[in-house]
């Protein structure tokens, strides 16, 4: 998420512990049970620590209103709909997607370790955040994996072609040994959204990039959306909670089905070190694979504090005023 998540140029530093406590308090204020308010606060703060600001604590301003206003269920009965030895489906009961997707991922890890490969799904919920939240849960288990999510589209004749891709989140993971794990966490069309200043130029200069991006977004809709019961057209949707318009898919498999994990991770280390010696892109000072720059930021922000930019601060301050709580600045 480098393109949309460069650190702000103007900011204040806020300790991650203070941001966590603030987001947890906001969750409690809008009716989340304590354990879920704590989990959501941790996941959002962890994203800020990694520099994934678009899907960090700034999102709480939106979530708080959706939960407060009854668009999403603050106290969902997250439960298993269907389960086999190597698959599981969680129903989110109209709440935020973090809770069923998190539970499904933990179950997938356990099943993949036992069976070699496993797949999990969450459905009937709202936004589940950054896909990398869930792929990173596979780390430490010698697993490879992929996470995606789909949401309700409302395509209209004459809209730009790129709208076919929807929100388009993907994350892939590959562990390393001594180097940082490869964590690819991205939105397929973030540089091509309708309000992007680069969309028309990219479409003109590199139409193949547009087609690939839309193709990746279409997989999100097919695997993360249609499989989760989200129809291609909104008139066929039946929902008890209007904001429960998303689903997710998690796939994990053991490295040792194919190769000794130690050998694989040694190759990943060698690969990373070779990449570090390549010429960086113009405007960047190092050549890093996805996951390394986020790890560097996490190490720095944990000590120095998270850089909170003006828009980030404004949105959370407005939320705090509405909820009657004090922001951490």
TORTIVO-220174 format. One record per residue (C-alpha): residue in three letters; z, y, x; residue number from 0. Coordinates in steps of 0.5 Angstrom, whole numbers, plus 500, padded with zeros to 3 digits. Layout:
N
rest_up_north_east_nr
ala_Z_Y_X_NUM
...
END
This chain:
329
rest_up_north_east_nr
unk_500_500_500_0
unk_499_505_506_1
unk_494_509_502_2
unk_498_511_496_3
unk_505_510_500_4
unk_505_515_506_5
unk_511_518_507_6
unk_512_525_504_7
unk_511_531_509_8
unk_517_535_505_9
unk_523_531_504_10
unk_531_530_504_11
unk_534_524_507_12
unk_538_520_502_13
unk_542_514_504_14
unk_540_508_501_15
unk_547_506_499_16
unk_547_512_495_17
unk_540_511_492_18
unk_542_504_490_19
unk_549_506_486_20
unk_545_512_483_21
unk_539_507_480_22
unk_545_502_478_23
unk_549_507_474_24
unk_542_509_471_25
unk_541_502_469_26
unk_548_501_466_27
unk_547_508_462_28
unk_541_505_458_29
unk_544_499_456_30
unk_542_494_462_31
unk_548_489_463_32
unk_551_490_470_33
unk_548_484_474_34
unk_541_486_471_35
unk_542_494_473_36
unk_545_491_480_37
unk_539_487_481_38
unk_534_492_479_39
unk_537_498_483_40
unk_537_493_489_41
unk_529_491_488_42
unk_527_499_487_43
unk_531_501_493_44
unk_529_496_498_45
unk_522_498_496_46
unk_524_505_498_47
unk_526_502_504_48
unk_520_499_506_49
unk_516_506_504_50
unk_513_503_498_51
unk_515_509_494_52
unk_510_508_489_53
unk_514_502_486_54
unk_521_504_488_55
unk_526_508_485_56
unk_522_513_482_57
unk_520_508_477_58
unk_527_508_474_59
unk_525_515_471_60
unk_520_511_467_61
unk_524_505_466_62
unk_530_509_463_63
unk_526_512_458_64
unk_523_506_456_65
unk_529_502_455_66
unk_533_508_452_67
unk_528_509_447_68
unk_527_502_445_69
unk_520_501_448_70
unk_523_495_452_71
unk_529_491_450_72
unk_535_493_455_73
unk_538_486_453_74
unk_533_481_453_75
unk_534_473_453_76
unk_530_471_459_77
unk_529_464_458_78
unk_524_458_460_79
unk_519_456_455_80
unk_516_450_459_81
unk_517_447_465_82
unk_514_441_469_83
unk_516_438_476_84
unk_512_443_479_85
unk_511_449_474_86
unk_515_454_470_87
unk_514_459_465_88
unk_519_464_463_89
unk_519_469_457_90
unk_522_476_458_91
unk_524_477_451_92
unk_521_484_451_93
unk_525_487_457_94
unk_523_489_464_95
unk_518_484_468_96
unk_523_484_474_97
unk_528_479_471_98
unk_523_474_468_99
unk_519_474_474_100
unk_525_474_479_101
unk_527_468_476_102
unk_521_465_476_103
unk_520_466_483_104
unk_526_463_485_105
unk_524_457_481_106
unk_518_456_484_107
unk_521_456_491_108
unk_525_450_489_109
unk_520_446_486_110
unk_515_448_492_111
unk_520_445_497_112
unk_521_439_493_113
unk_513_438_490_114
unk_509_441_496_115
unk_506_446_491_116
unk_508_450_485_117
unk_506_455_480_118
unk_510_460_476_119
unk_509_465_470_120
unk_513_470_466_121
unk_510_473_460_122
unk_512_478_454_123
unk_515_483_458_124
unk_514_490_461_125
unk_512_492_468_126
unk_515_488_474_127
unk_514_493_480_128
unk_511_491_486_129
unk_508_484_487_130
unk_511_484_494_131
unk_518_483_491_132
unk_516_476_489_133
unk_512_474_495_134
unk_518_476_500_135
unk_522_471_496_136
unk_518_466_499_137
unk_520_468_506_138
unk_525_463_510_139
unk_522_457_507_140
unk_516_456_510_141
unk_512_457_504_142
unk_505_461_503_143
unk_504_464_497_144
unk_500_469_492_145
unk_503_473_486_146
unk_499_477_481_147
unk_500_481_474_148
unk_496_483_469_149
unk_497_488_463_150
unk_494_490_456_151
unk_487_493_457_152
unk_484_498_452_153
unk_477_498_455_154
unk_473_503_451_155
unk_465_504_451_156
unk_463_509_456_157
unk_469_509_461_158
unk_468_508_468_159
unk_467_501_471_160
unk_473_501_475_161
unk_477_501_469_162
unk_476_494_468_163
unk_480_492_474_164
unk_487_495_470_165
unk_493_496_474_166
unk_491_490_479_167
unk_497_488_483_168
unk_496_483_489_169
unk_501_480_494_170
unk_500_474_499_171
unk_505_472_504_172
unk_504_468_511_173
unk_511_468_515_174
unk_511_468_523_175
unk_515_466_528_176
unk_518_472_533_177
unk_513_477_530_178
unk_514_480_523_179
unk_511_476_517_180
unk_504_478_514_181
unk_506_481_507_182
unk_500_484_503_183
unk_502_488_497_184
unk_497_492_494_185
unk_493_495_488_186
unk_486_493_488_187
unk_483_500_486_188
unk_488_505_488_189
unk_483_509_491_190
unk_478_508_485_191
unk_483_510_479_192
unk_479_515_475_193
unk_483_521_477_194
unk_482_519_485_195
unk_479_525_489_196
unk_475_519_493_197
unk_472_515_487_198
unk_465_518_486_199
unk_464_518_494_200
unk_467_511_495_201
unk_462_509_489_202
unk_456_512_492_203
unk_457_510_500_204
unk_460_503_499_205
unk_459_500_492_206
unk_460_493_495_207
unk_467_496_496_208
unk_468_498_488_209
unk_465_491_486_210
unk_470_487_490_211
unk_476_492_488_212
unk_474_491_481_213
unk_473_483_482_214
unk_480_483_485_215
unk_483_487_479_216
unk_479_482_474_217
unk_483_476_477_218
unk_489_480_476_219
unk_487_480_468_220
unk_485_473_468_221
unk_491_470_472_222
unk_496_474_471_223
unk_494_477_464_224
unk_490_472_459_225
unk_494_466_462_226
unk_500_469_460_227
unk_498_470_453_228
unk_495_478_453_229
unk_489_478_450_230
unk_483_482_452_231
unk_483_487_446_232
unk_489_490_444_233
unk_488_489_436_234
unk_489_481_438_235
unk_496_483_441_236
unk_503_481_437_237
unk_509_484_440_238
unk_516_485_438_239
unk_517_490_443_240
unk_511_495_444_241
unk_512_496_452_242
unk_512_488_453_243
unk_505_488_455_244
unk_505_485_462_245
unk_505_478_465_246
unk_505_475_472_247
unk_503_469_476_248
unk_507_466_482_249
unk_504_460_487_250
unk_507_457_493_251
unk_506_451_497_252
unk_509_448_503_253
unk_505_450_510_254
unk_507_442_512_255
unk_502_440_507_256
unk_497_442_513_257
unk_500_443_519_258
unk_507_444_523_259
unk_510_450_520_260
unk_512_452_528_261
unk_505_451_530_262
unk_503_456_524_263
unk_508_461_526_264
unk_506_461_533_265
unk_499_462_531_266
unk_501_468_527_267
unk_505_471_532_268
unk_499_470_537_269
unk_494_473_532_270
unk_499_479_531_271
unk_500_481_538_272
unk_492_481_539_273
unk_491_485_533_274
unk_497_490_536_275
unk_492_491_542_276
unk_486_493_537_277
unk_484_500_537_278
unk_487_503_530_279
unk_484_507_525_280
unk_482_514_525_281
unk_488_518_523_282
unk_493_512_525_283
unk_497_511_531_284
unk_497_503_531_285
unk_494_497_529_286
unk_498_493_525_287
unk_497_488_520_288
unk_500_489_513_289
unk_508_488_513_290
unk_509_490_520_291
unk_509_498_518_292
unk_514_496_512_293
unk_518_493_517_294
unk_519_498_522_295
unk_520_503_516_296
unk_525_499_513_297
unk_529_499_520_298
unk_529_506_521_299
unk_530_508_514_300
unk_536_504_513_301
unk_539_508_519_302
unk_536_515_518_303
unk_536_515_510_304
unk_530_514_505_305
unk_525_520_505_306
unk_525_523_498_307
unk_520_528_497_308
unk_520_533_492_309
unk_516_530_486_310
unk_521_524_487_311
unk_527_528_487_312
unk_524_532_481_313
unk_523_526_477_314
unk_530_523_478_315
unk_533_529_477_316
unk_530_530_470_317
unk_532_523_468_318
unk_539_524_471_319
unk_540_530_466_320
unk_538_526_460_321
unk_542_521_462_322
unk_548_525_464_323
unk_549_523_471_324
unk_549_526_477_325
unk_543_525_482_326
unk_545_523_490_327
unk_543_530_492_328
END
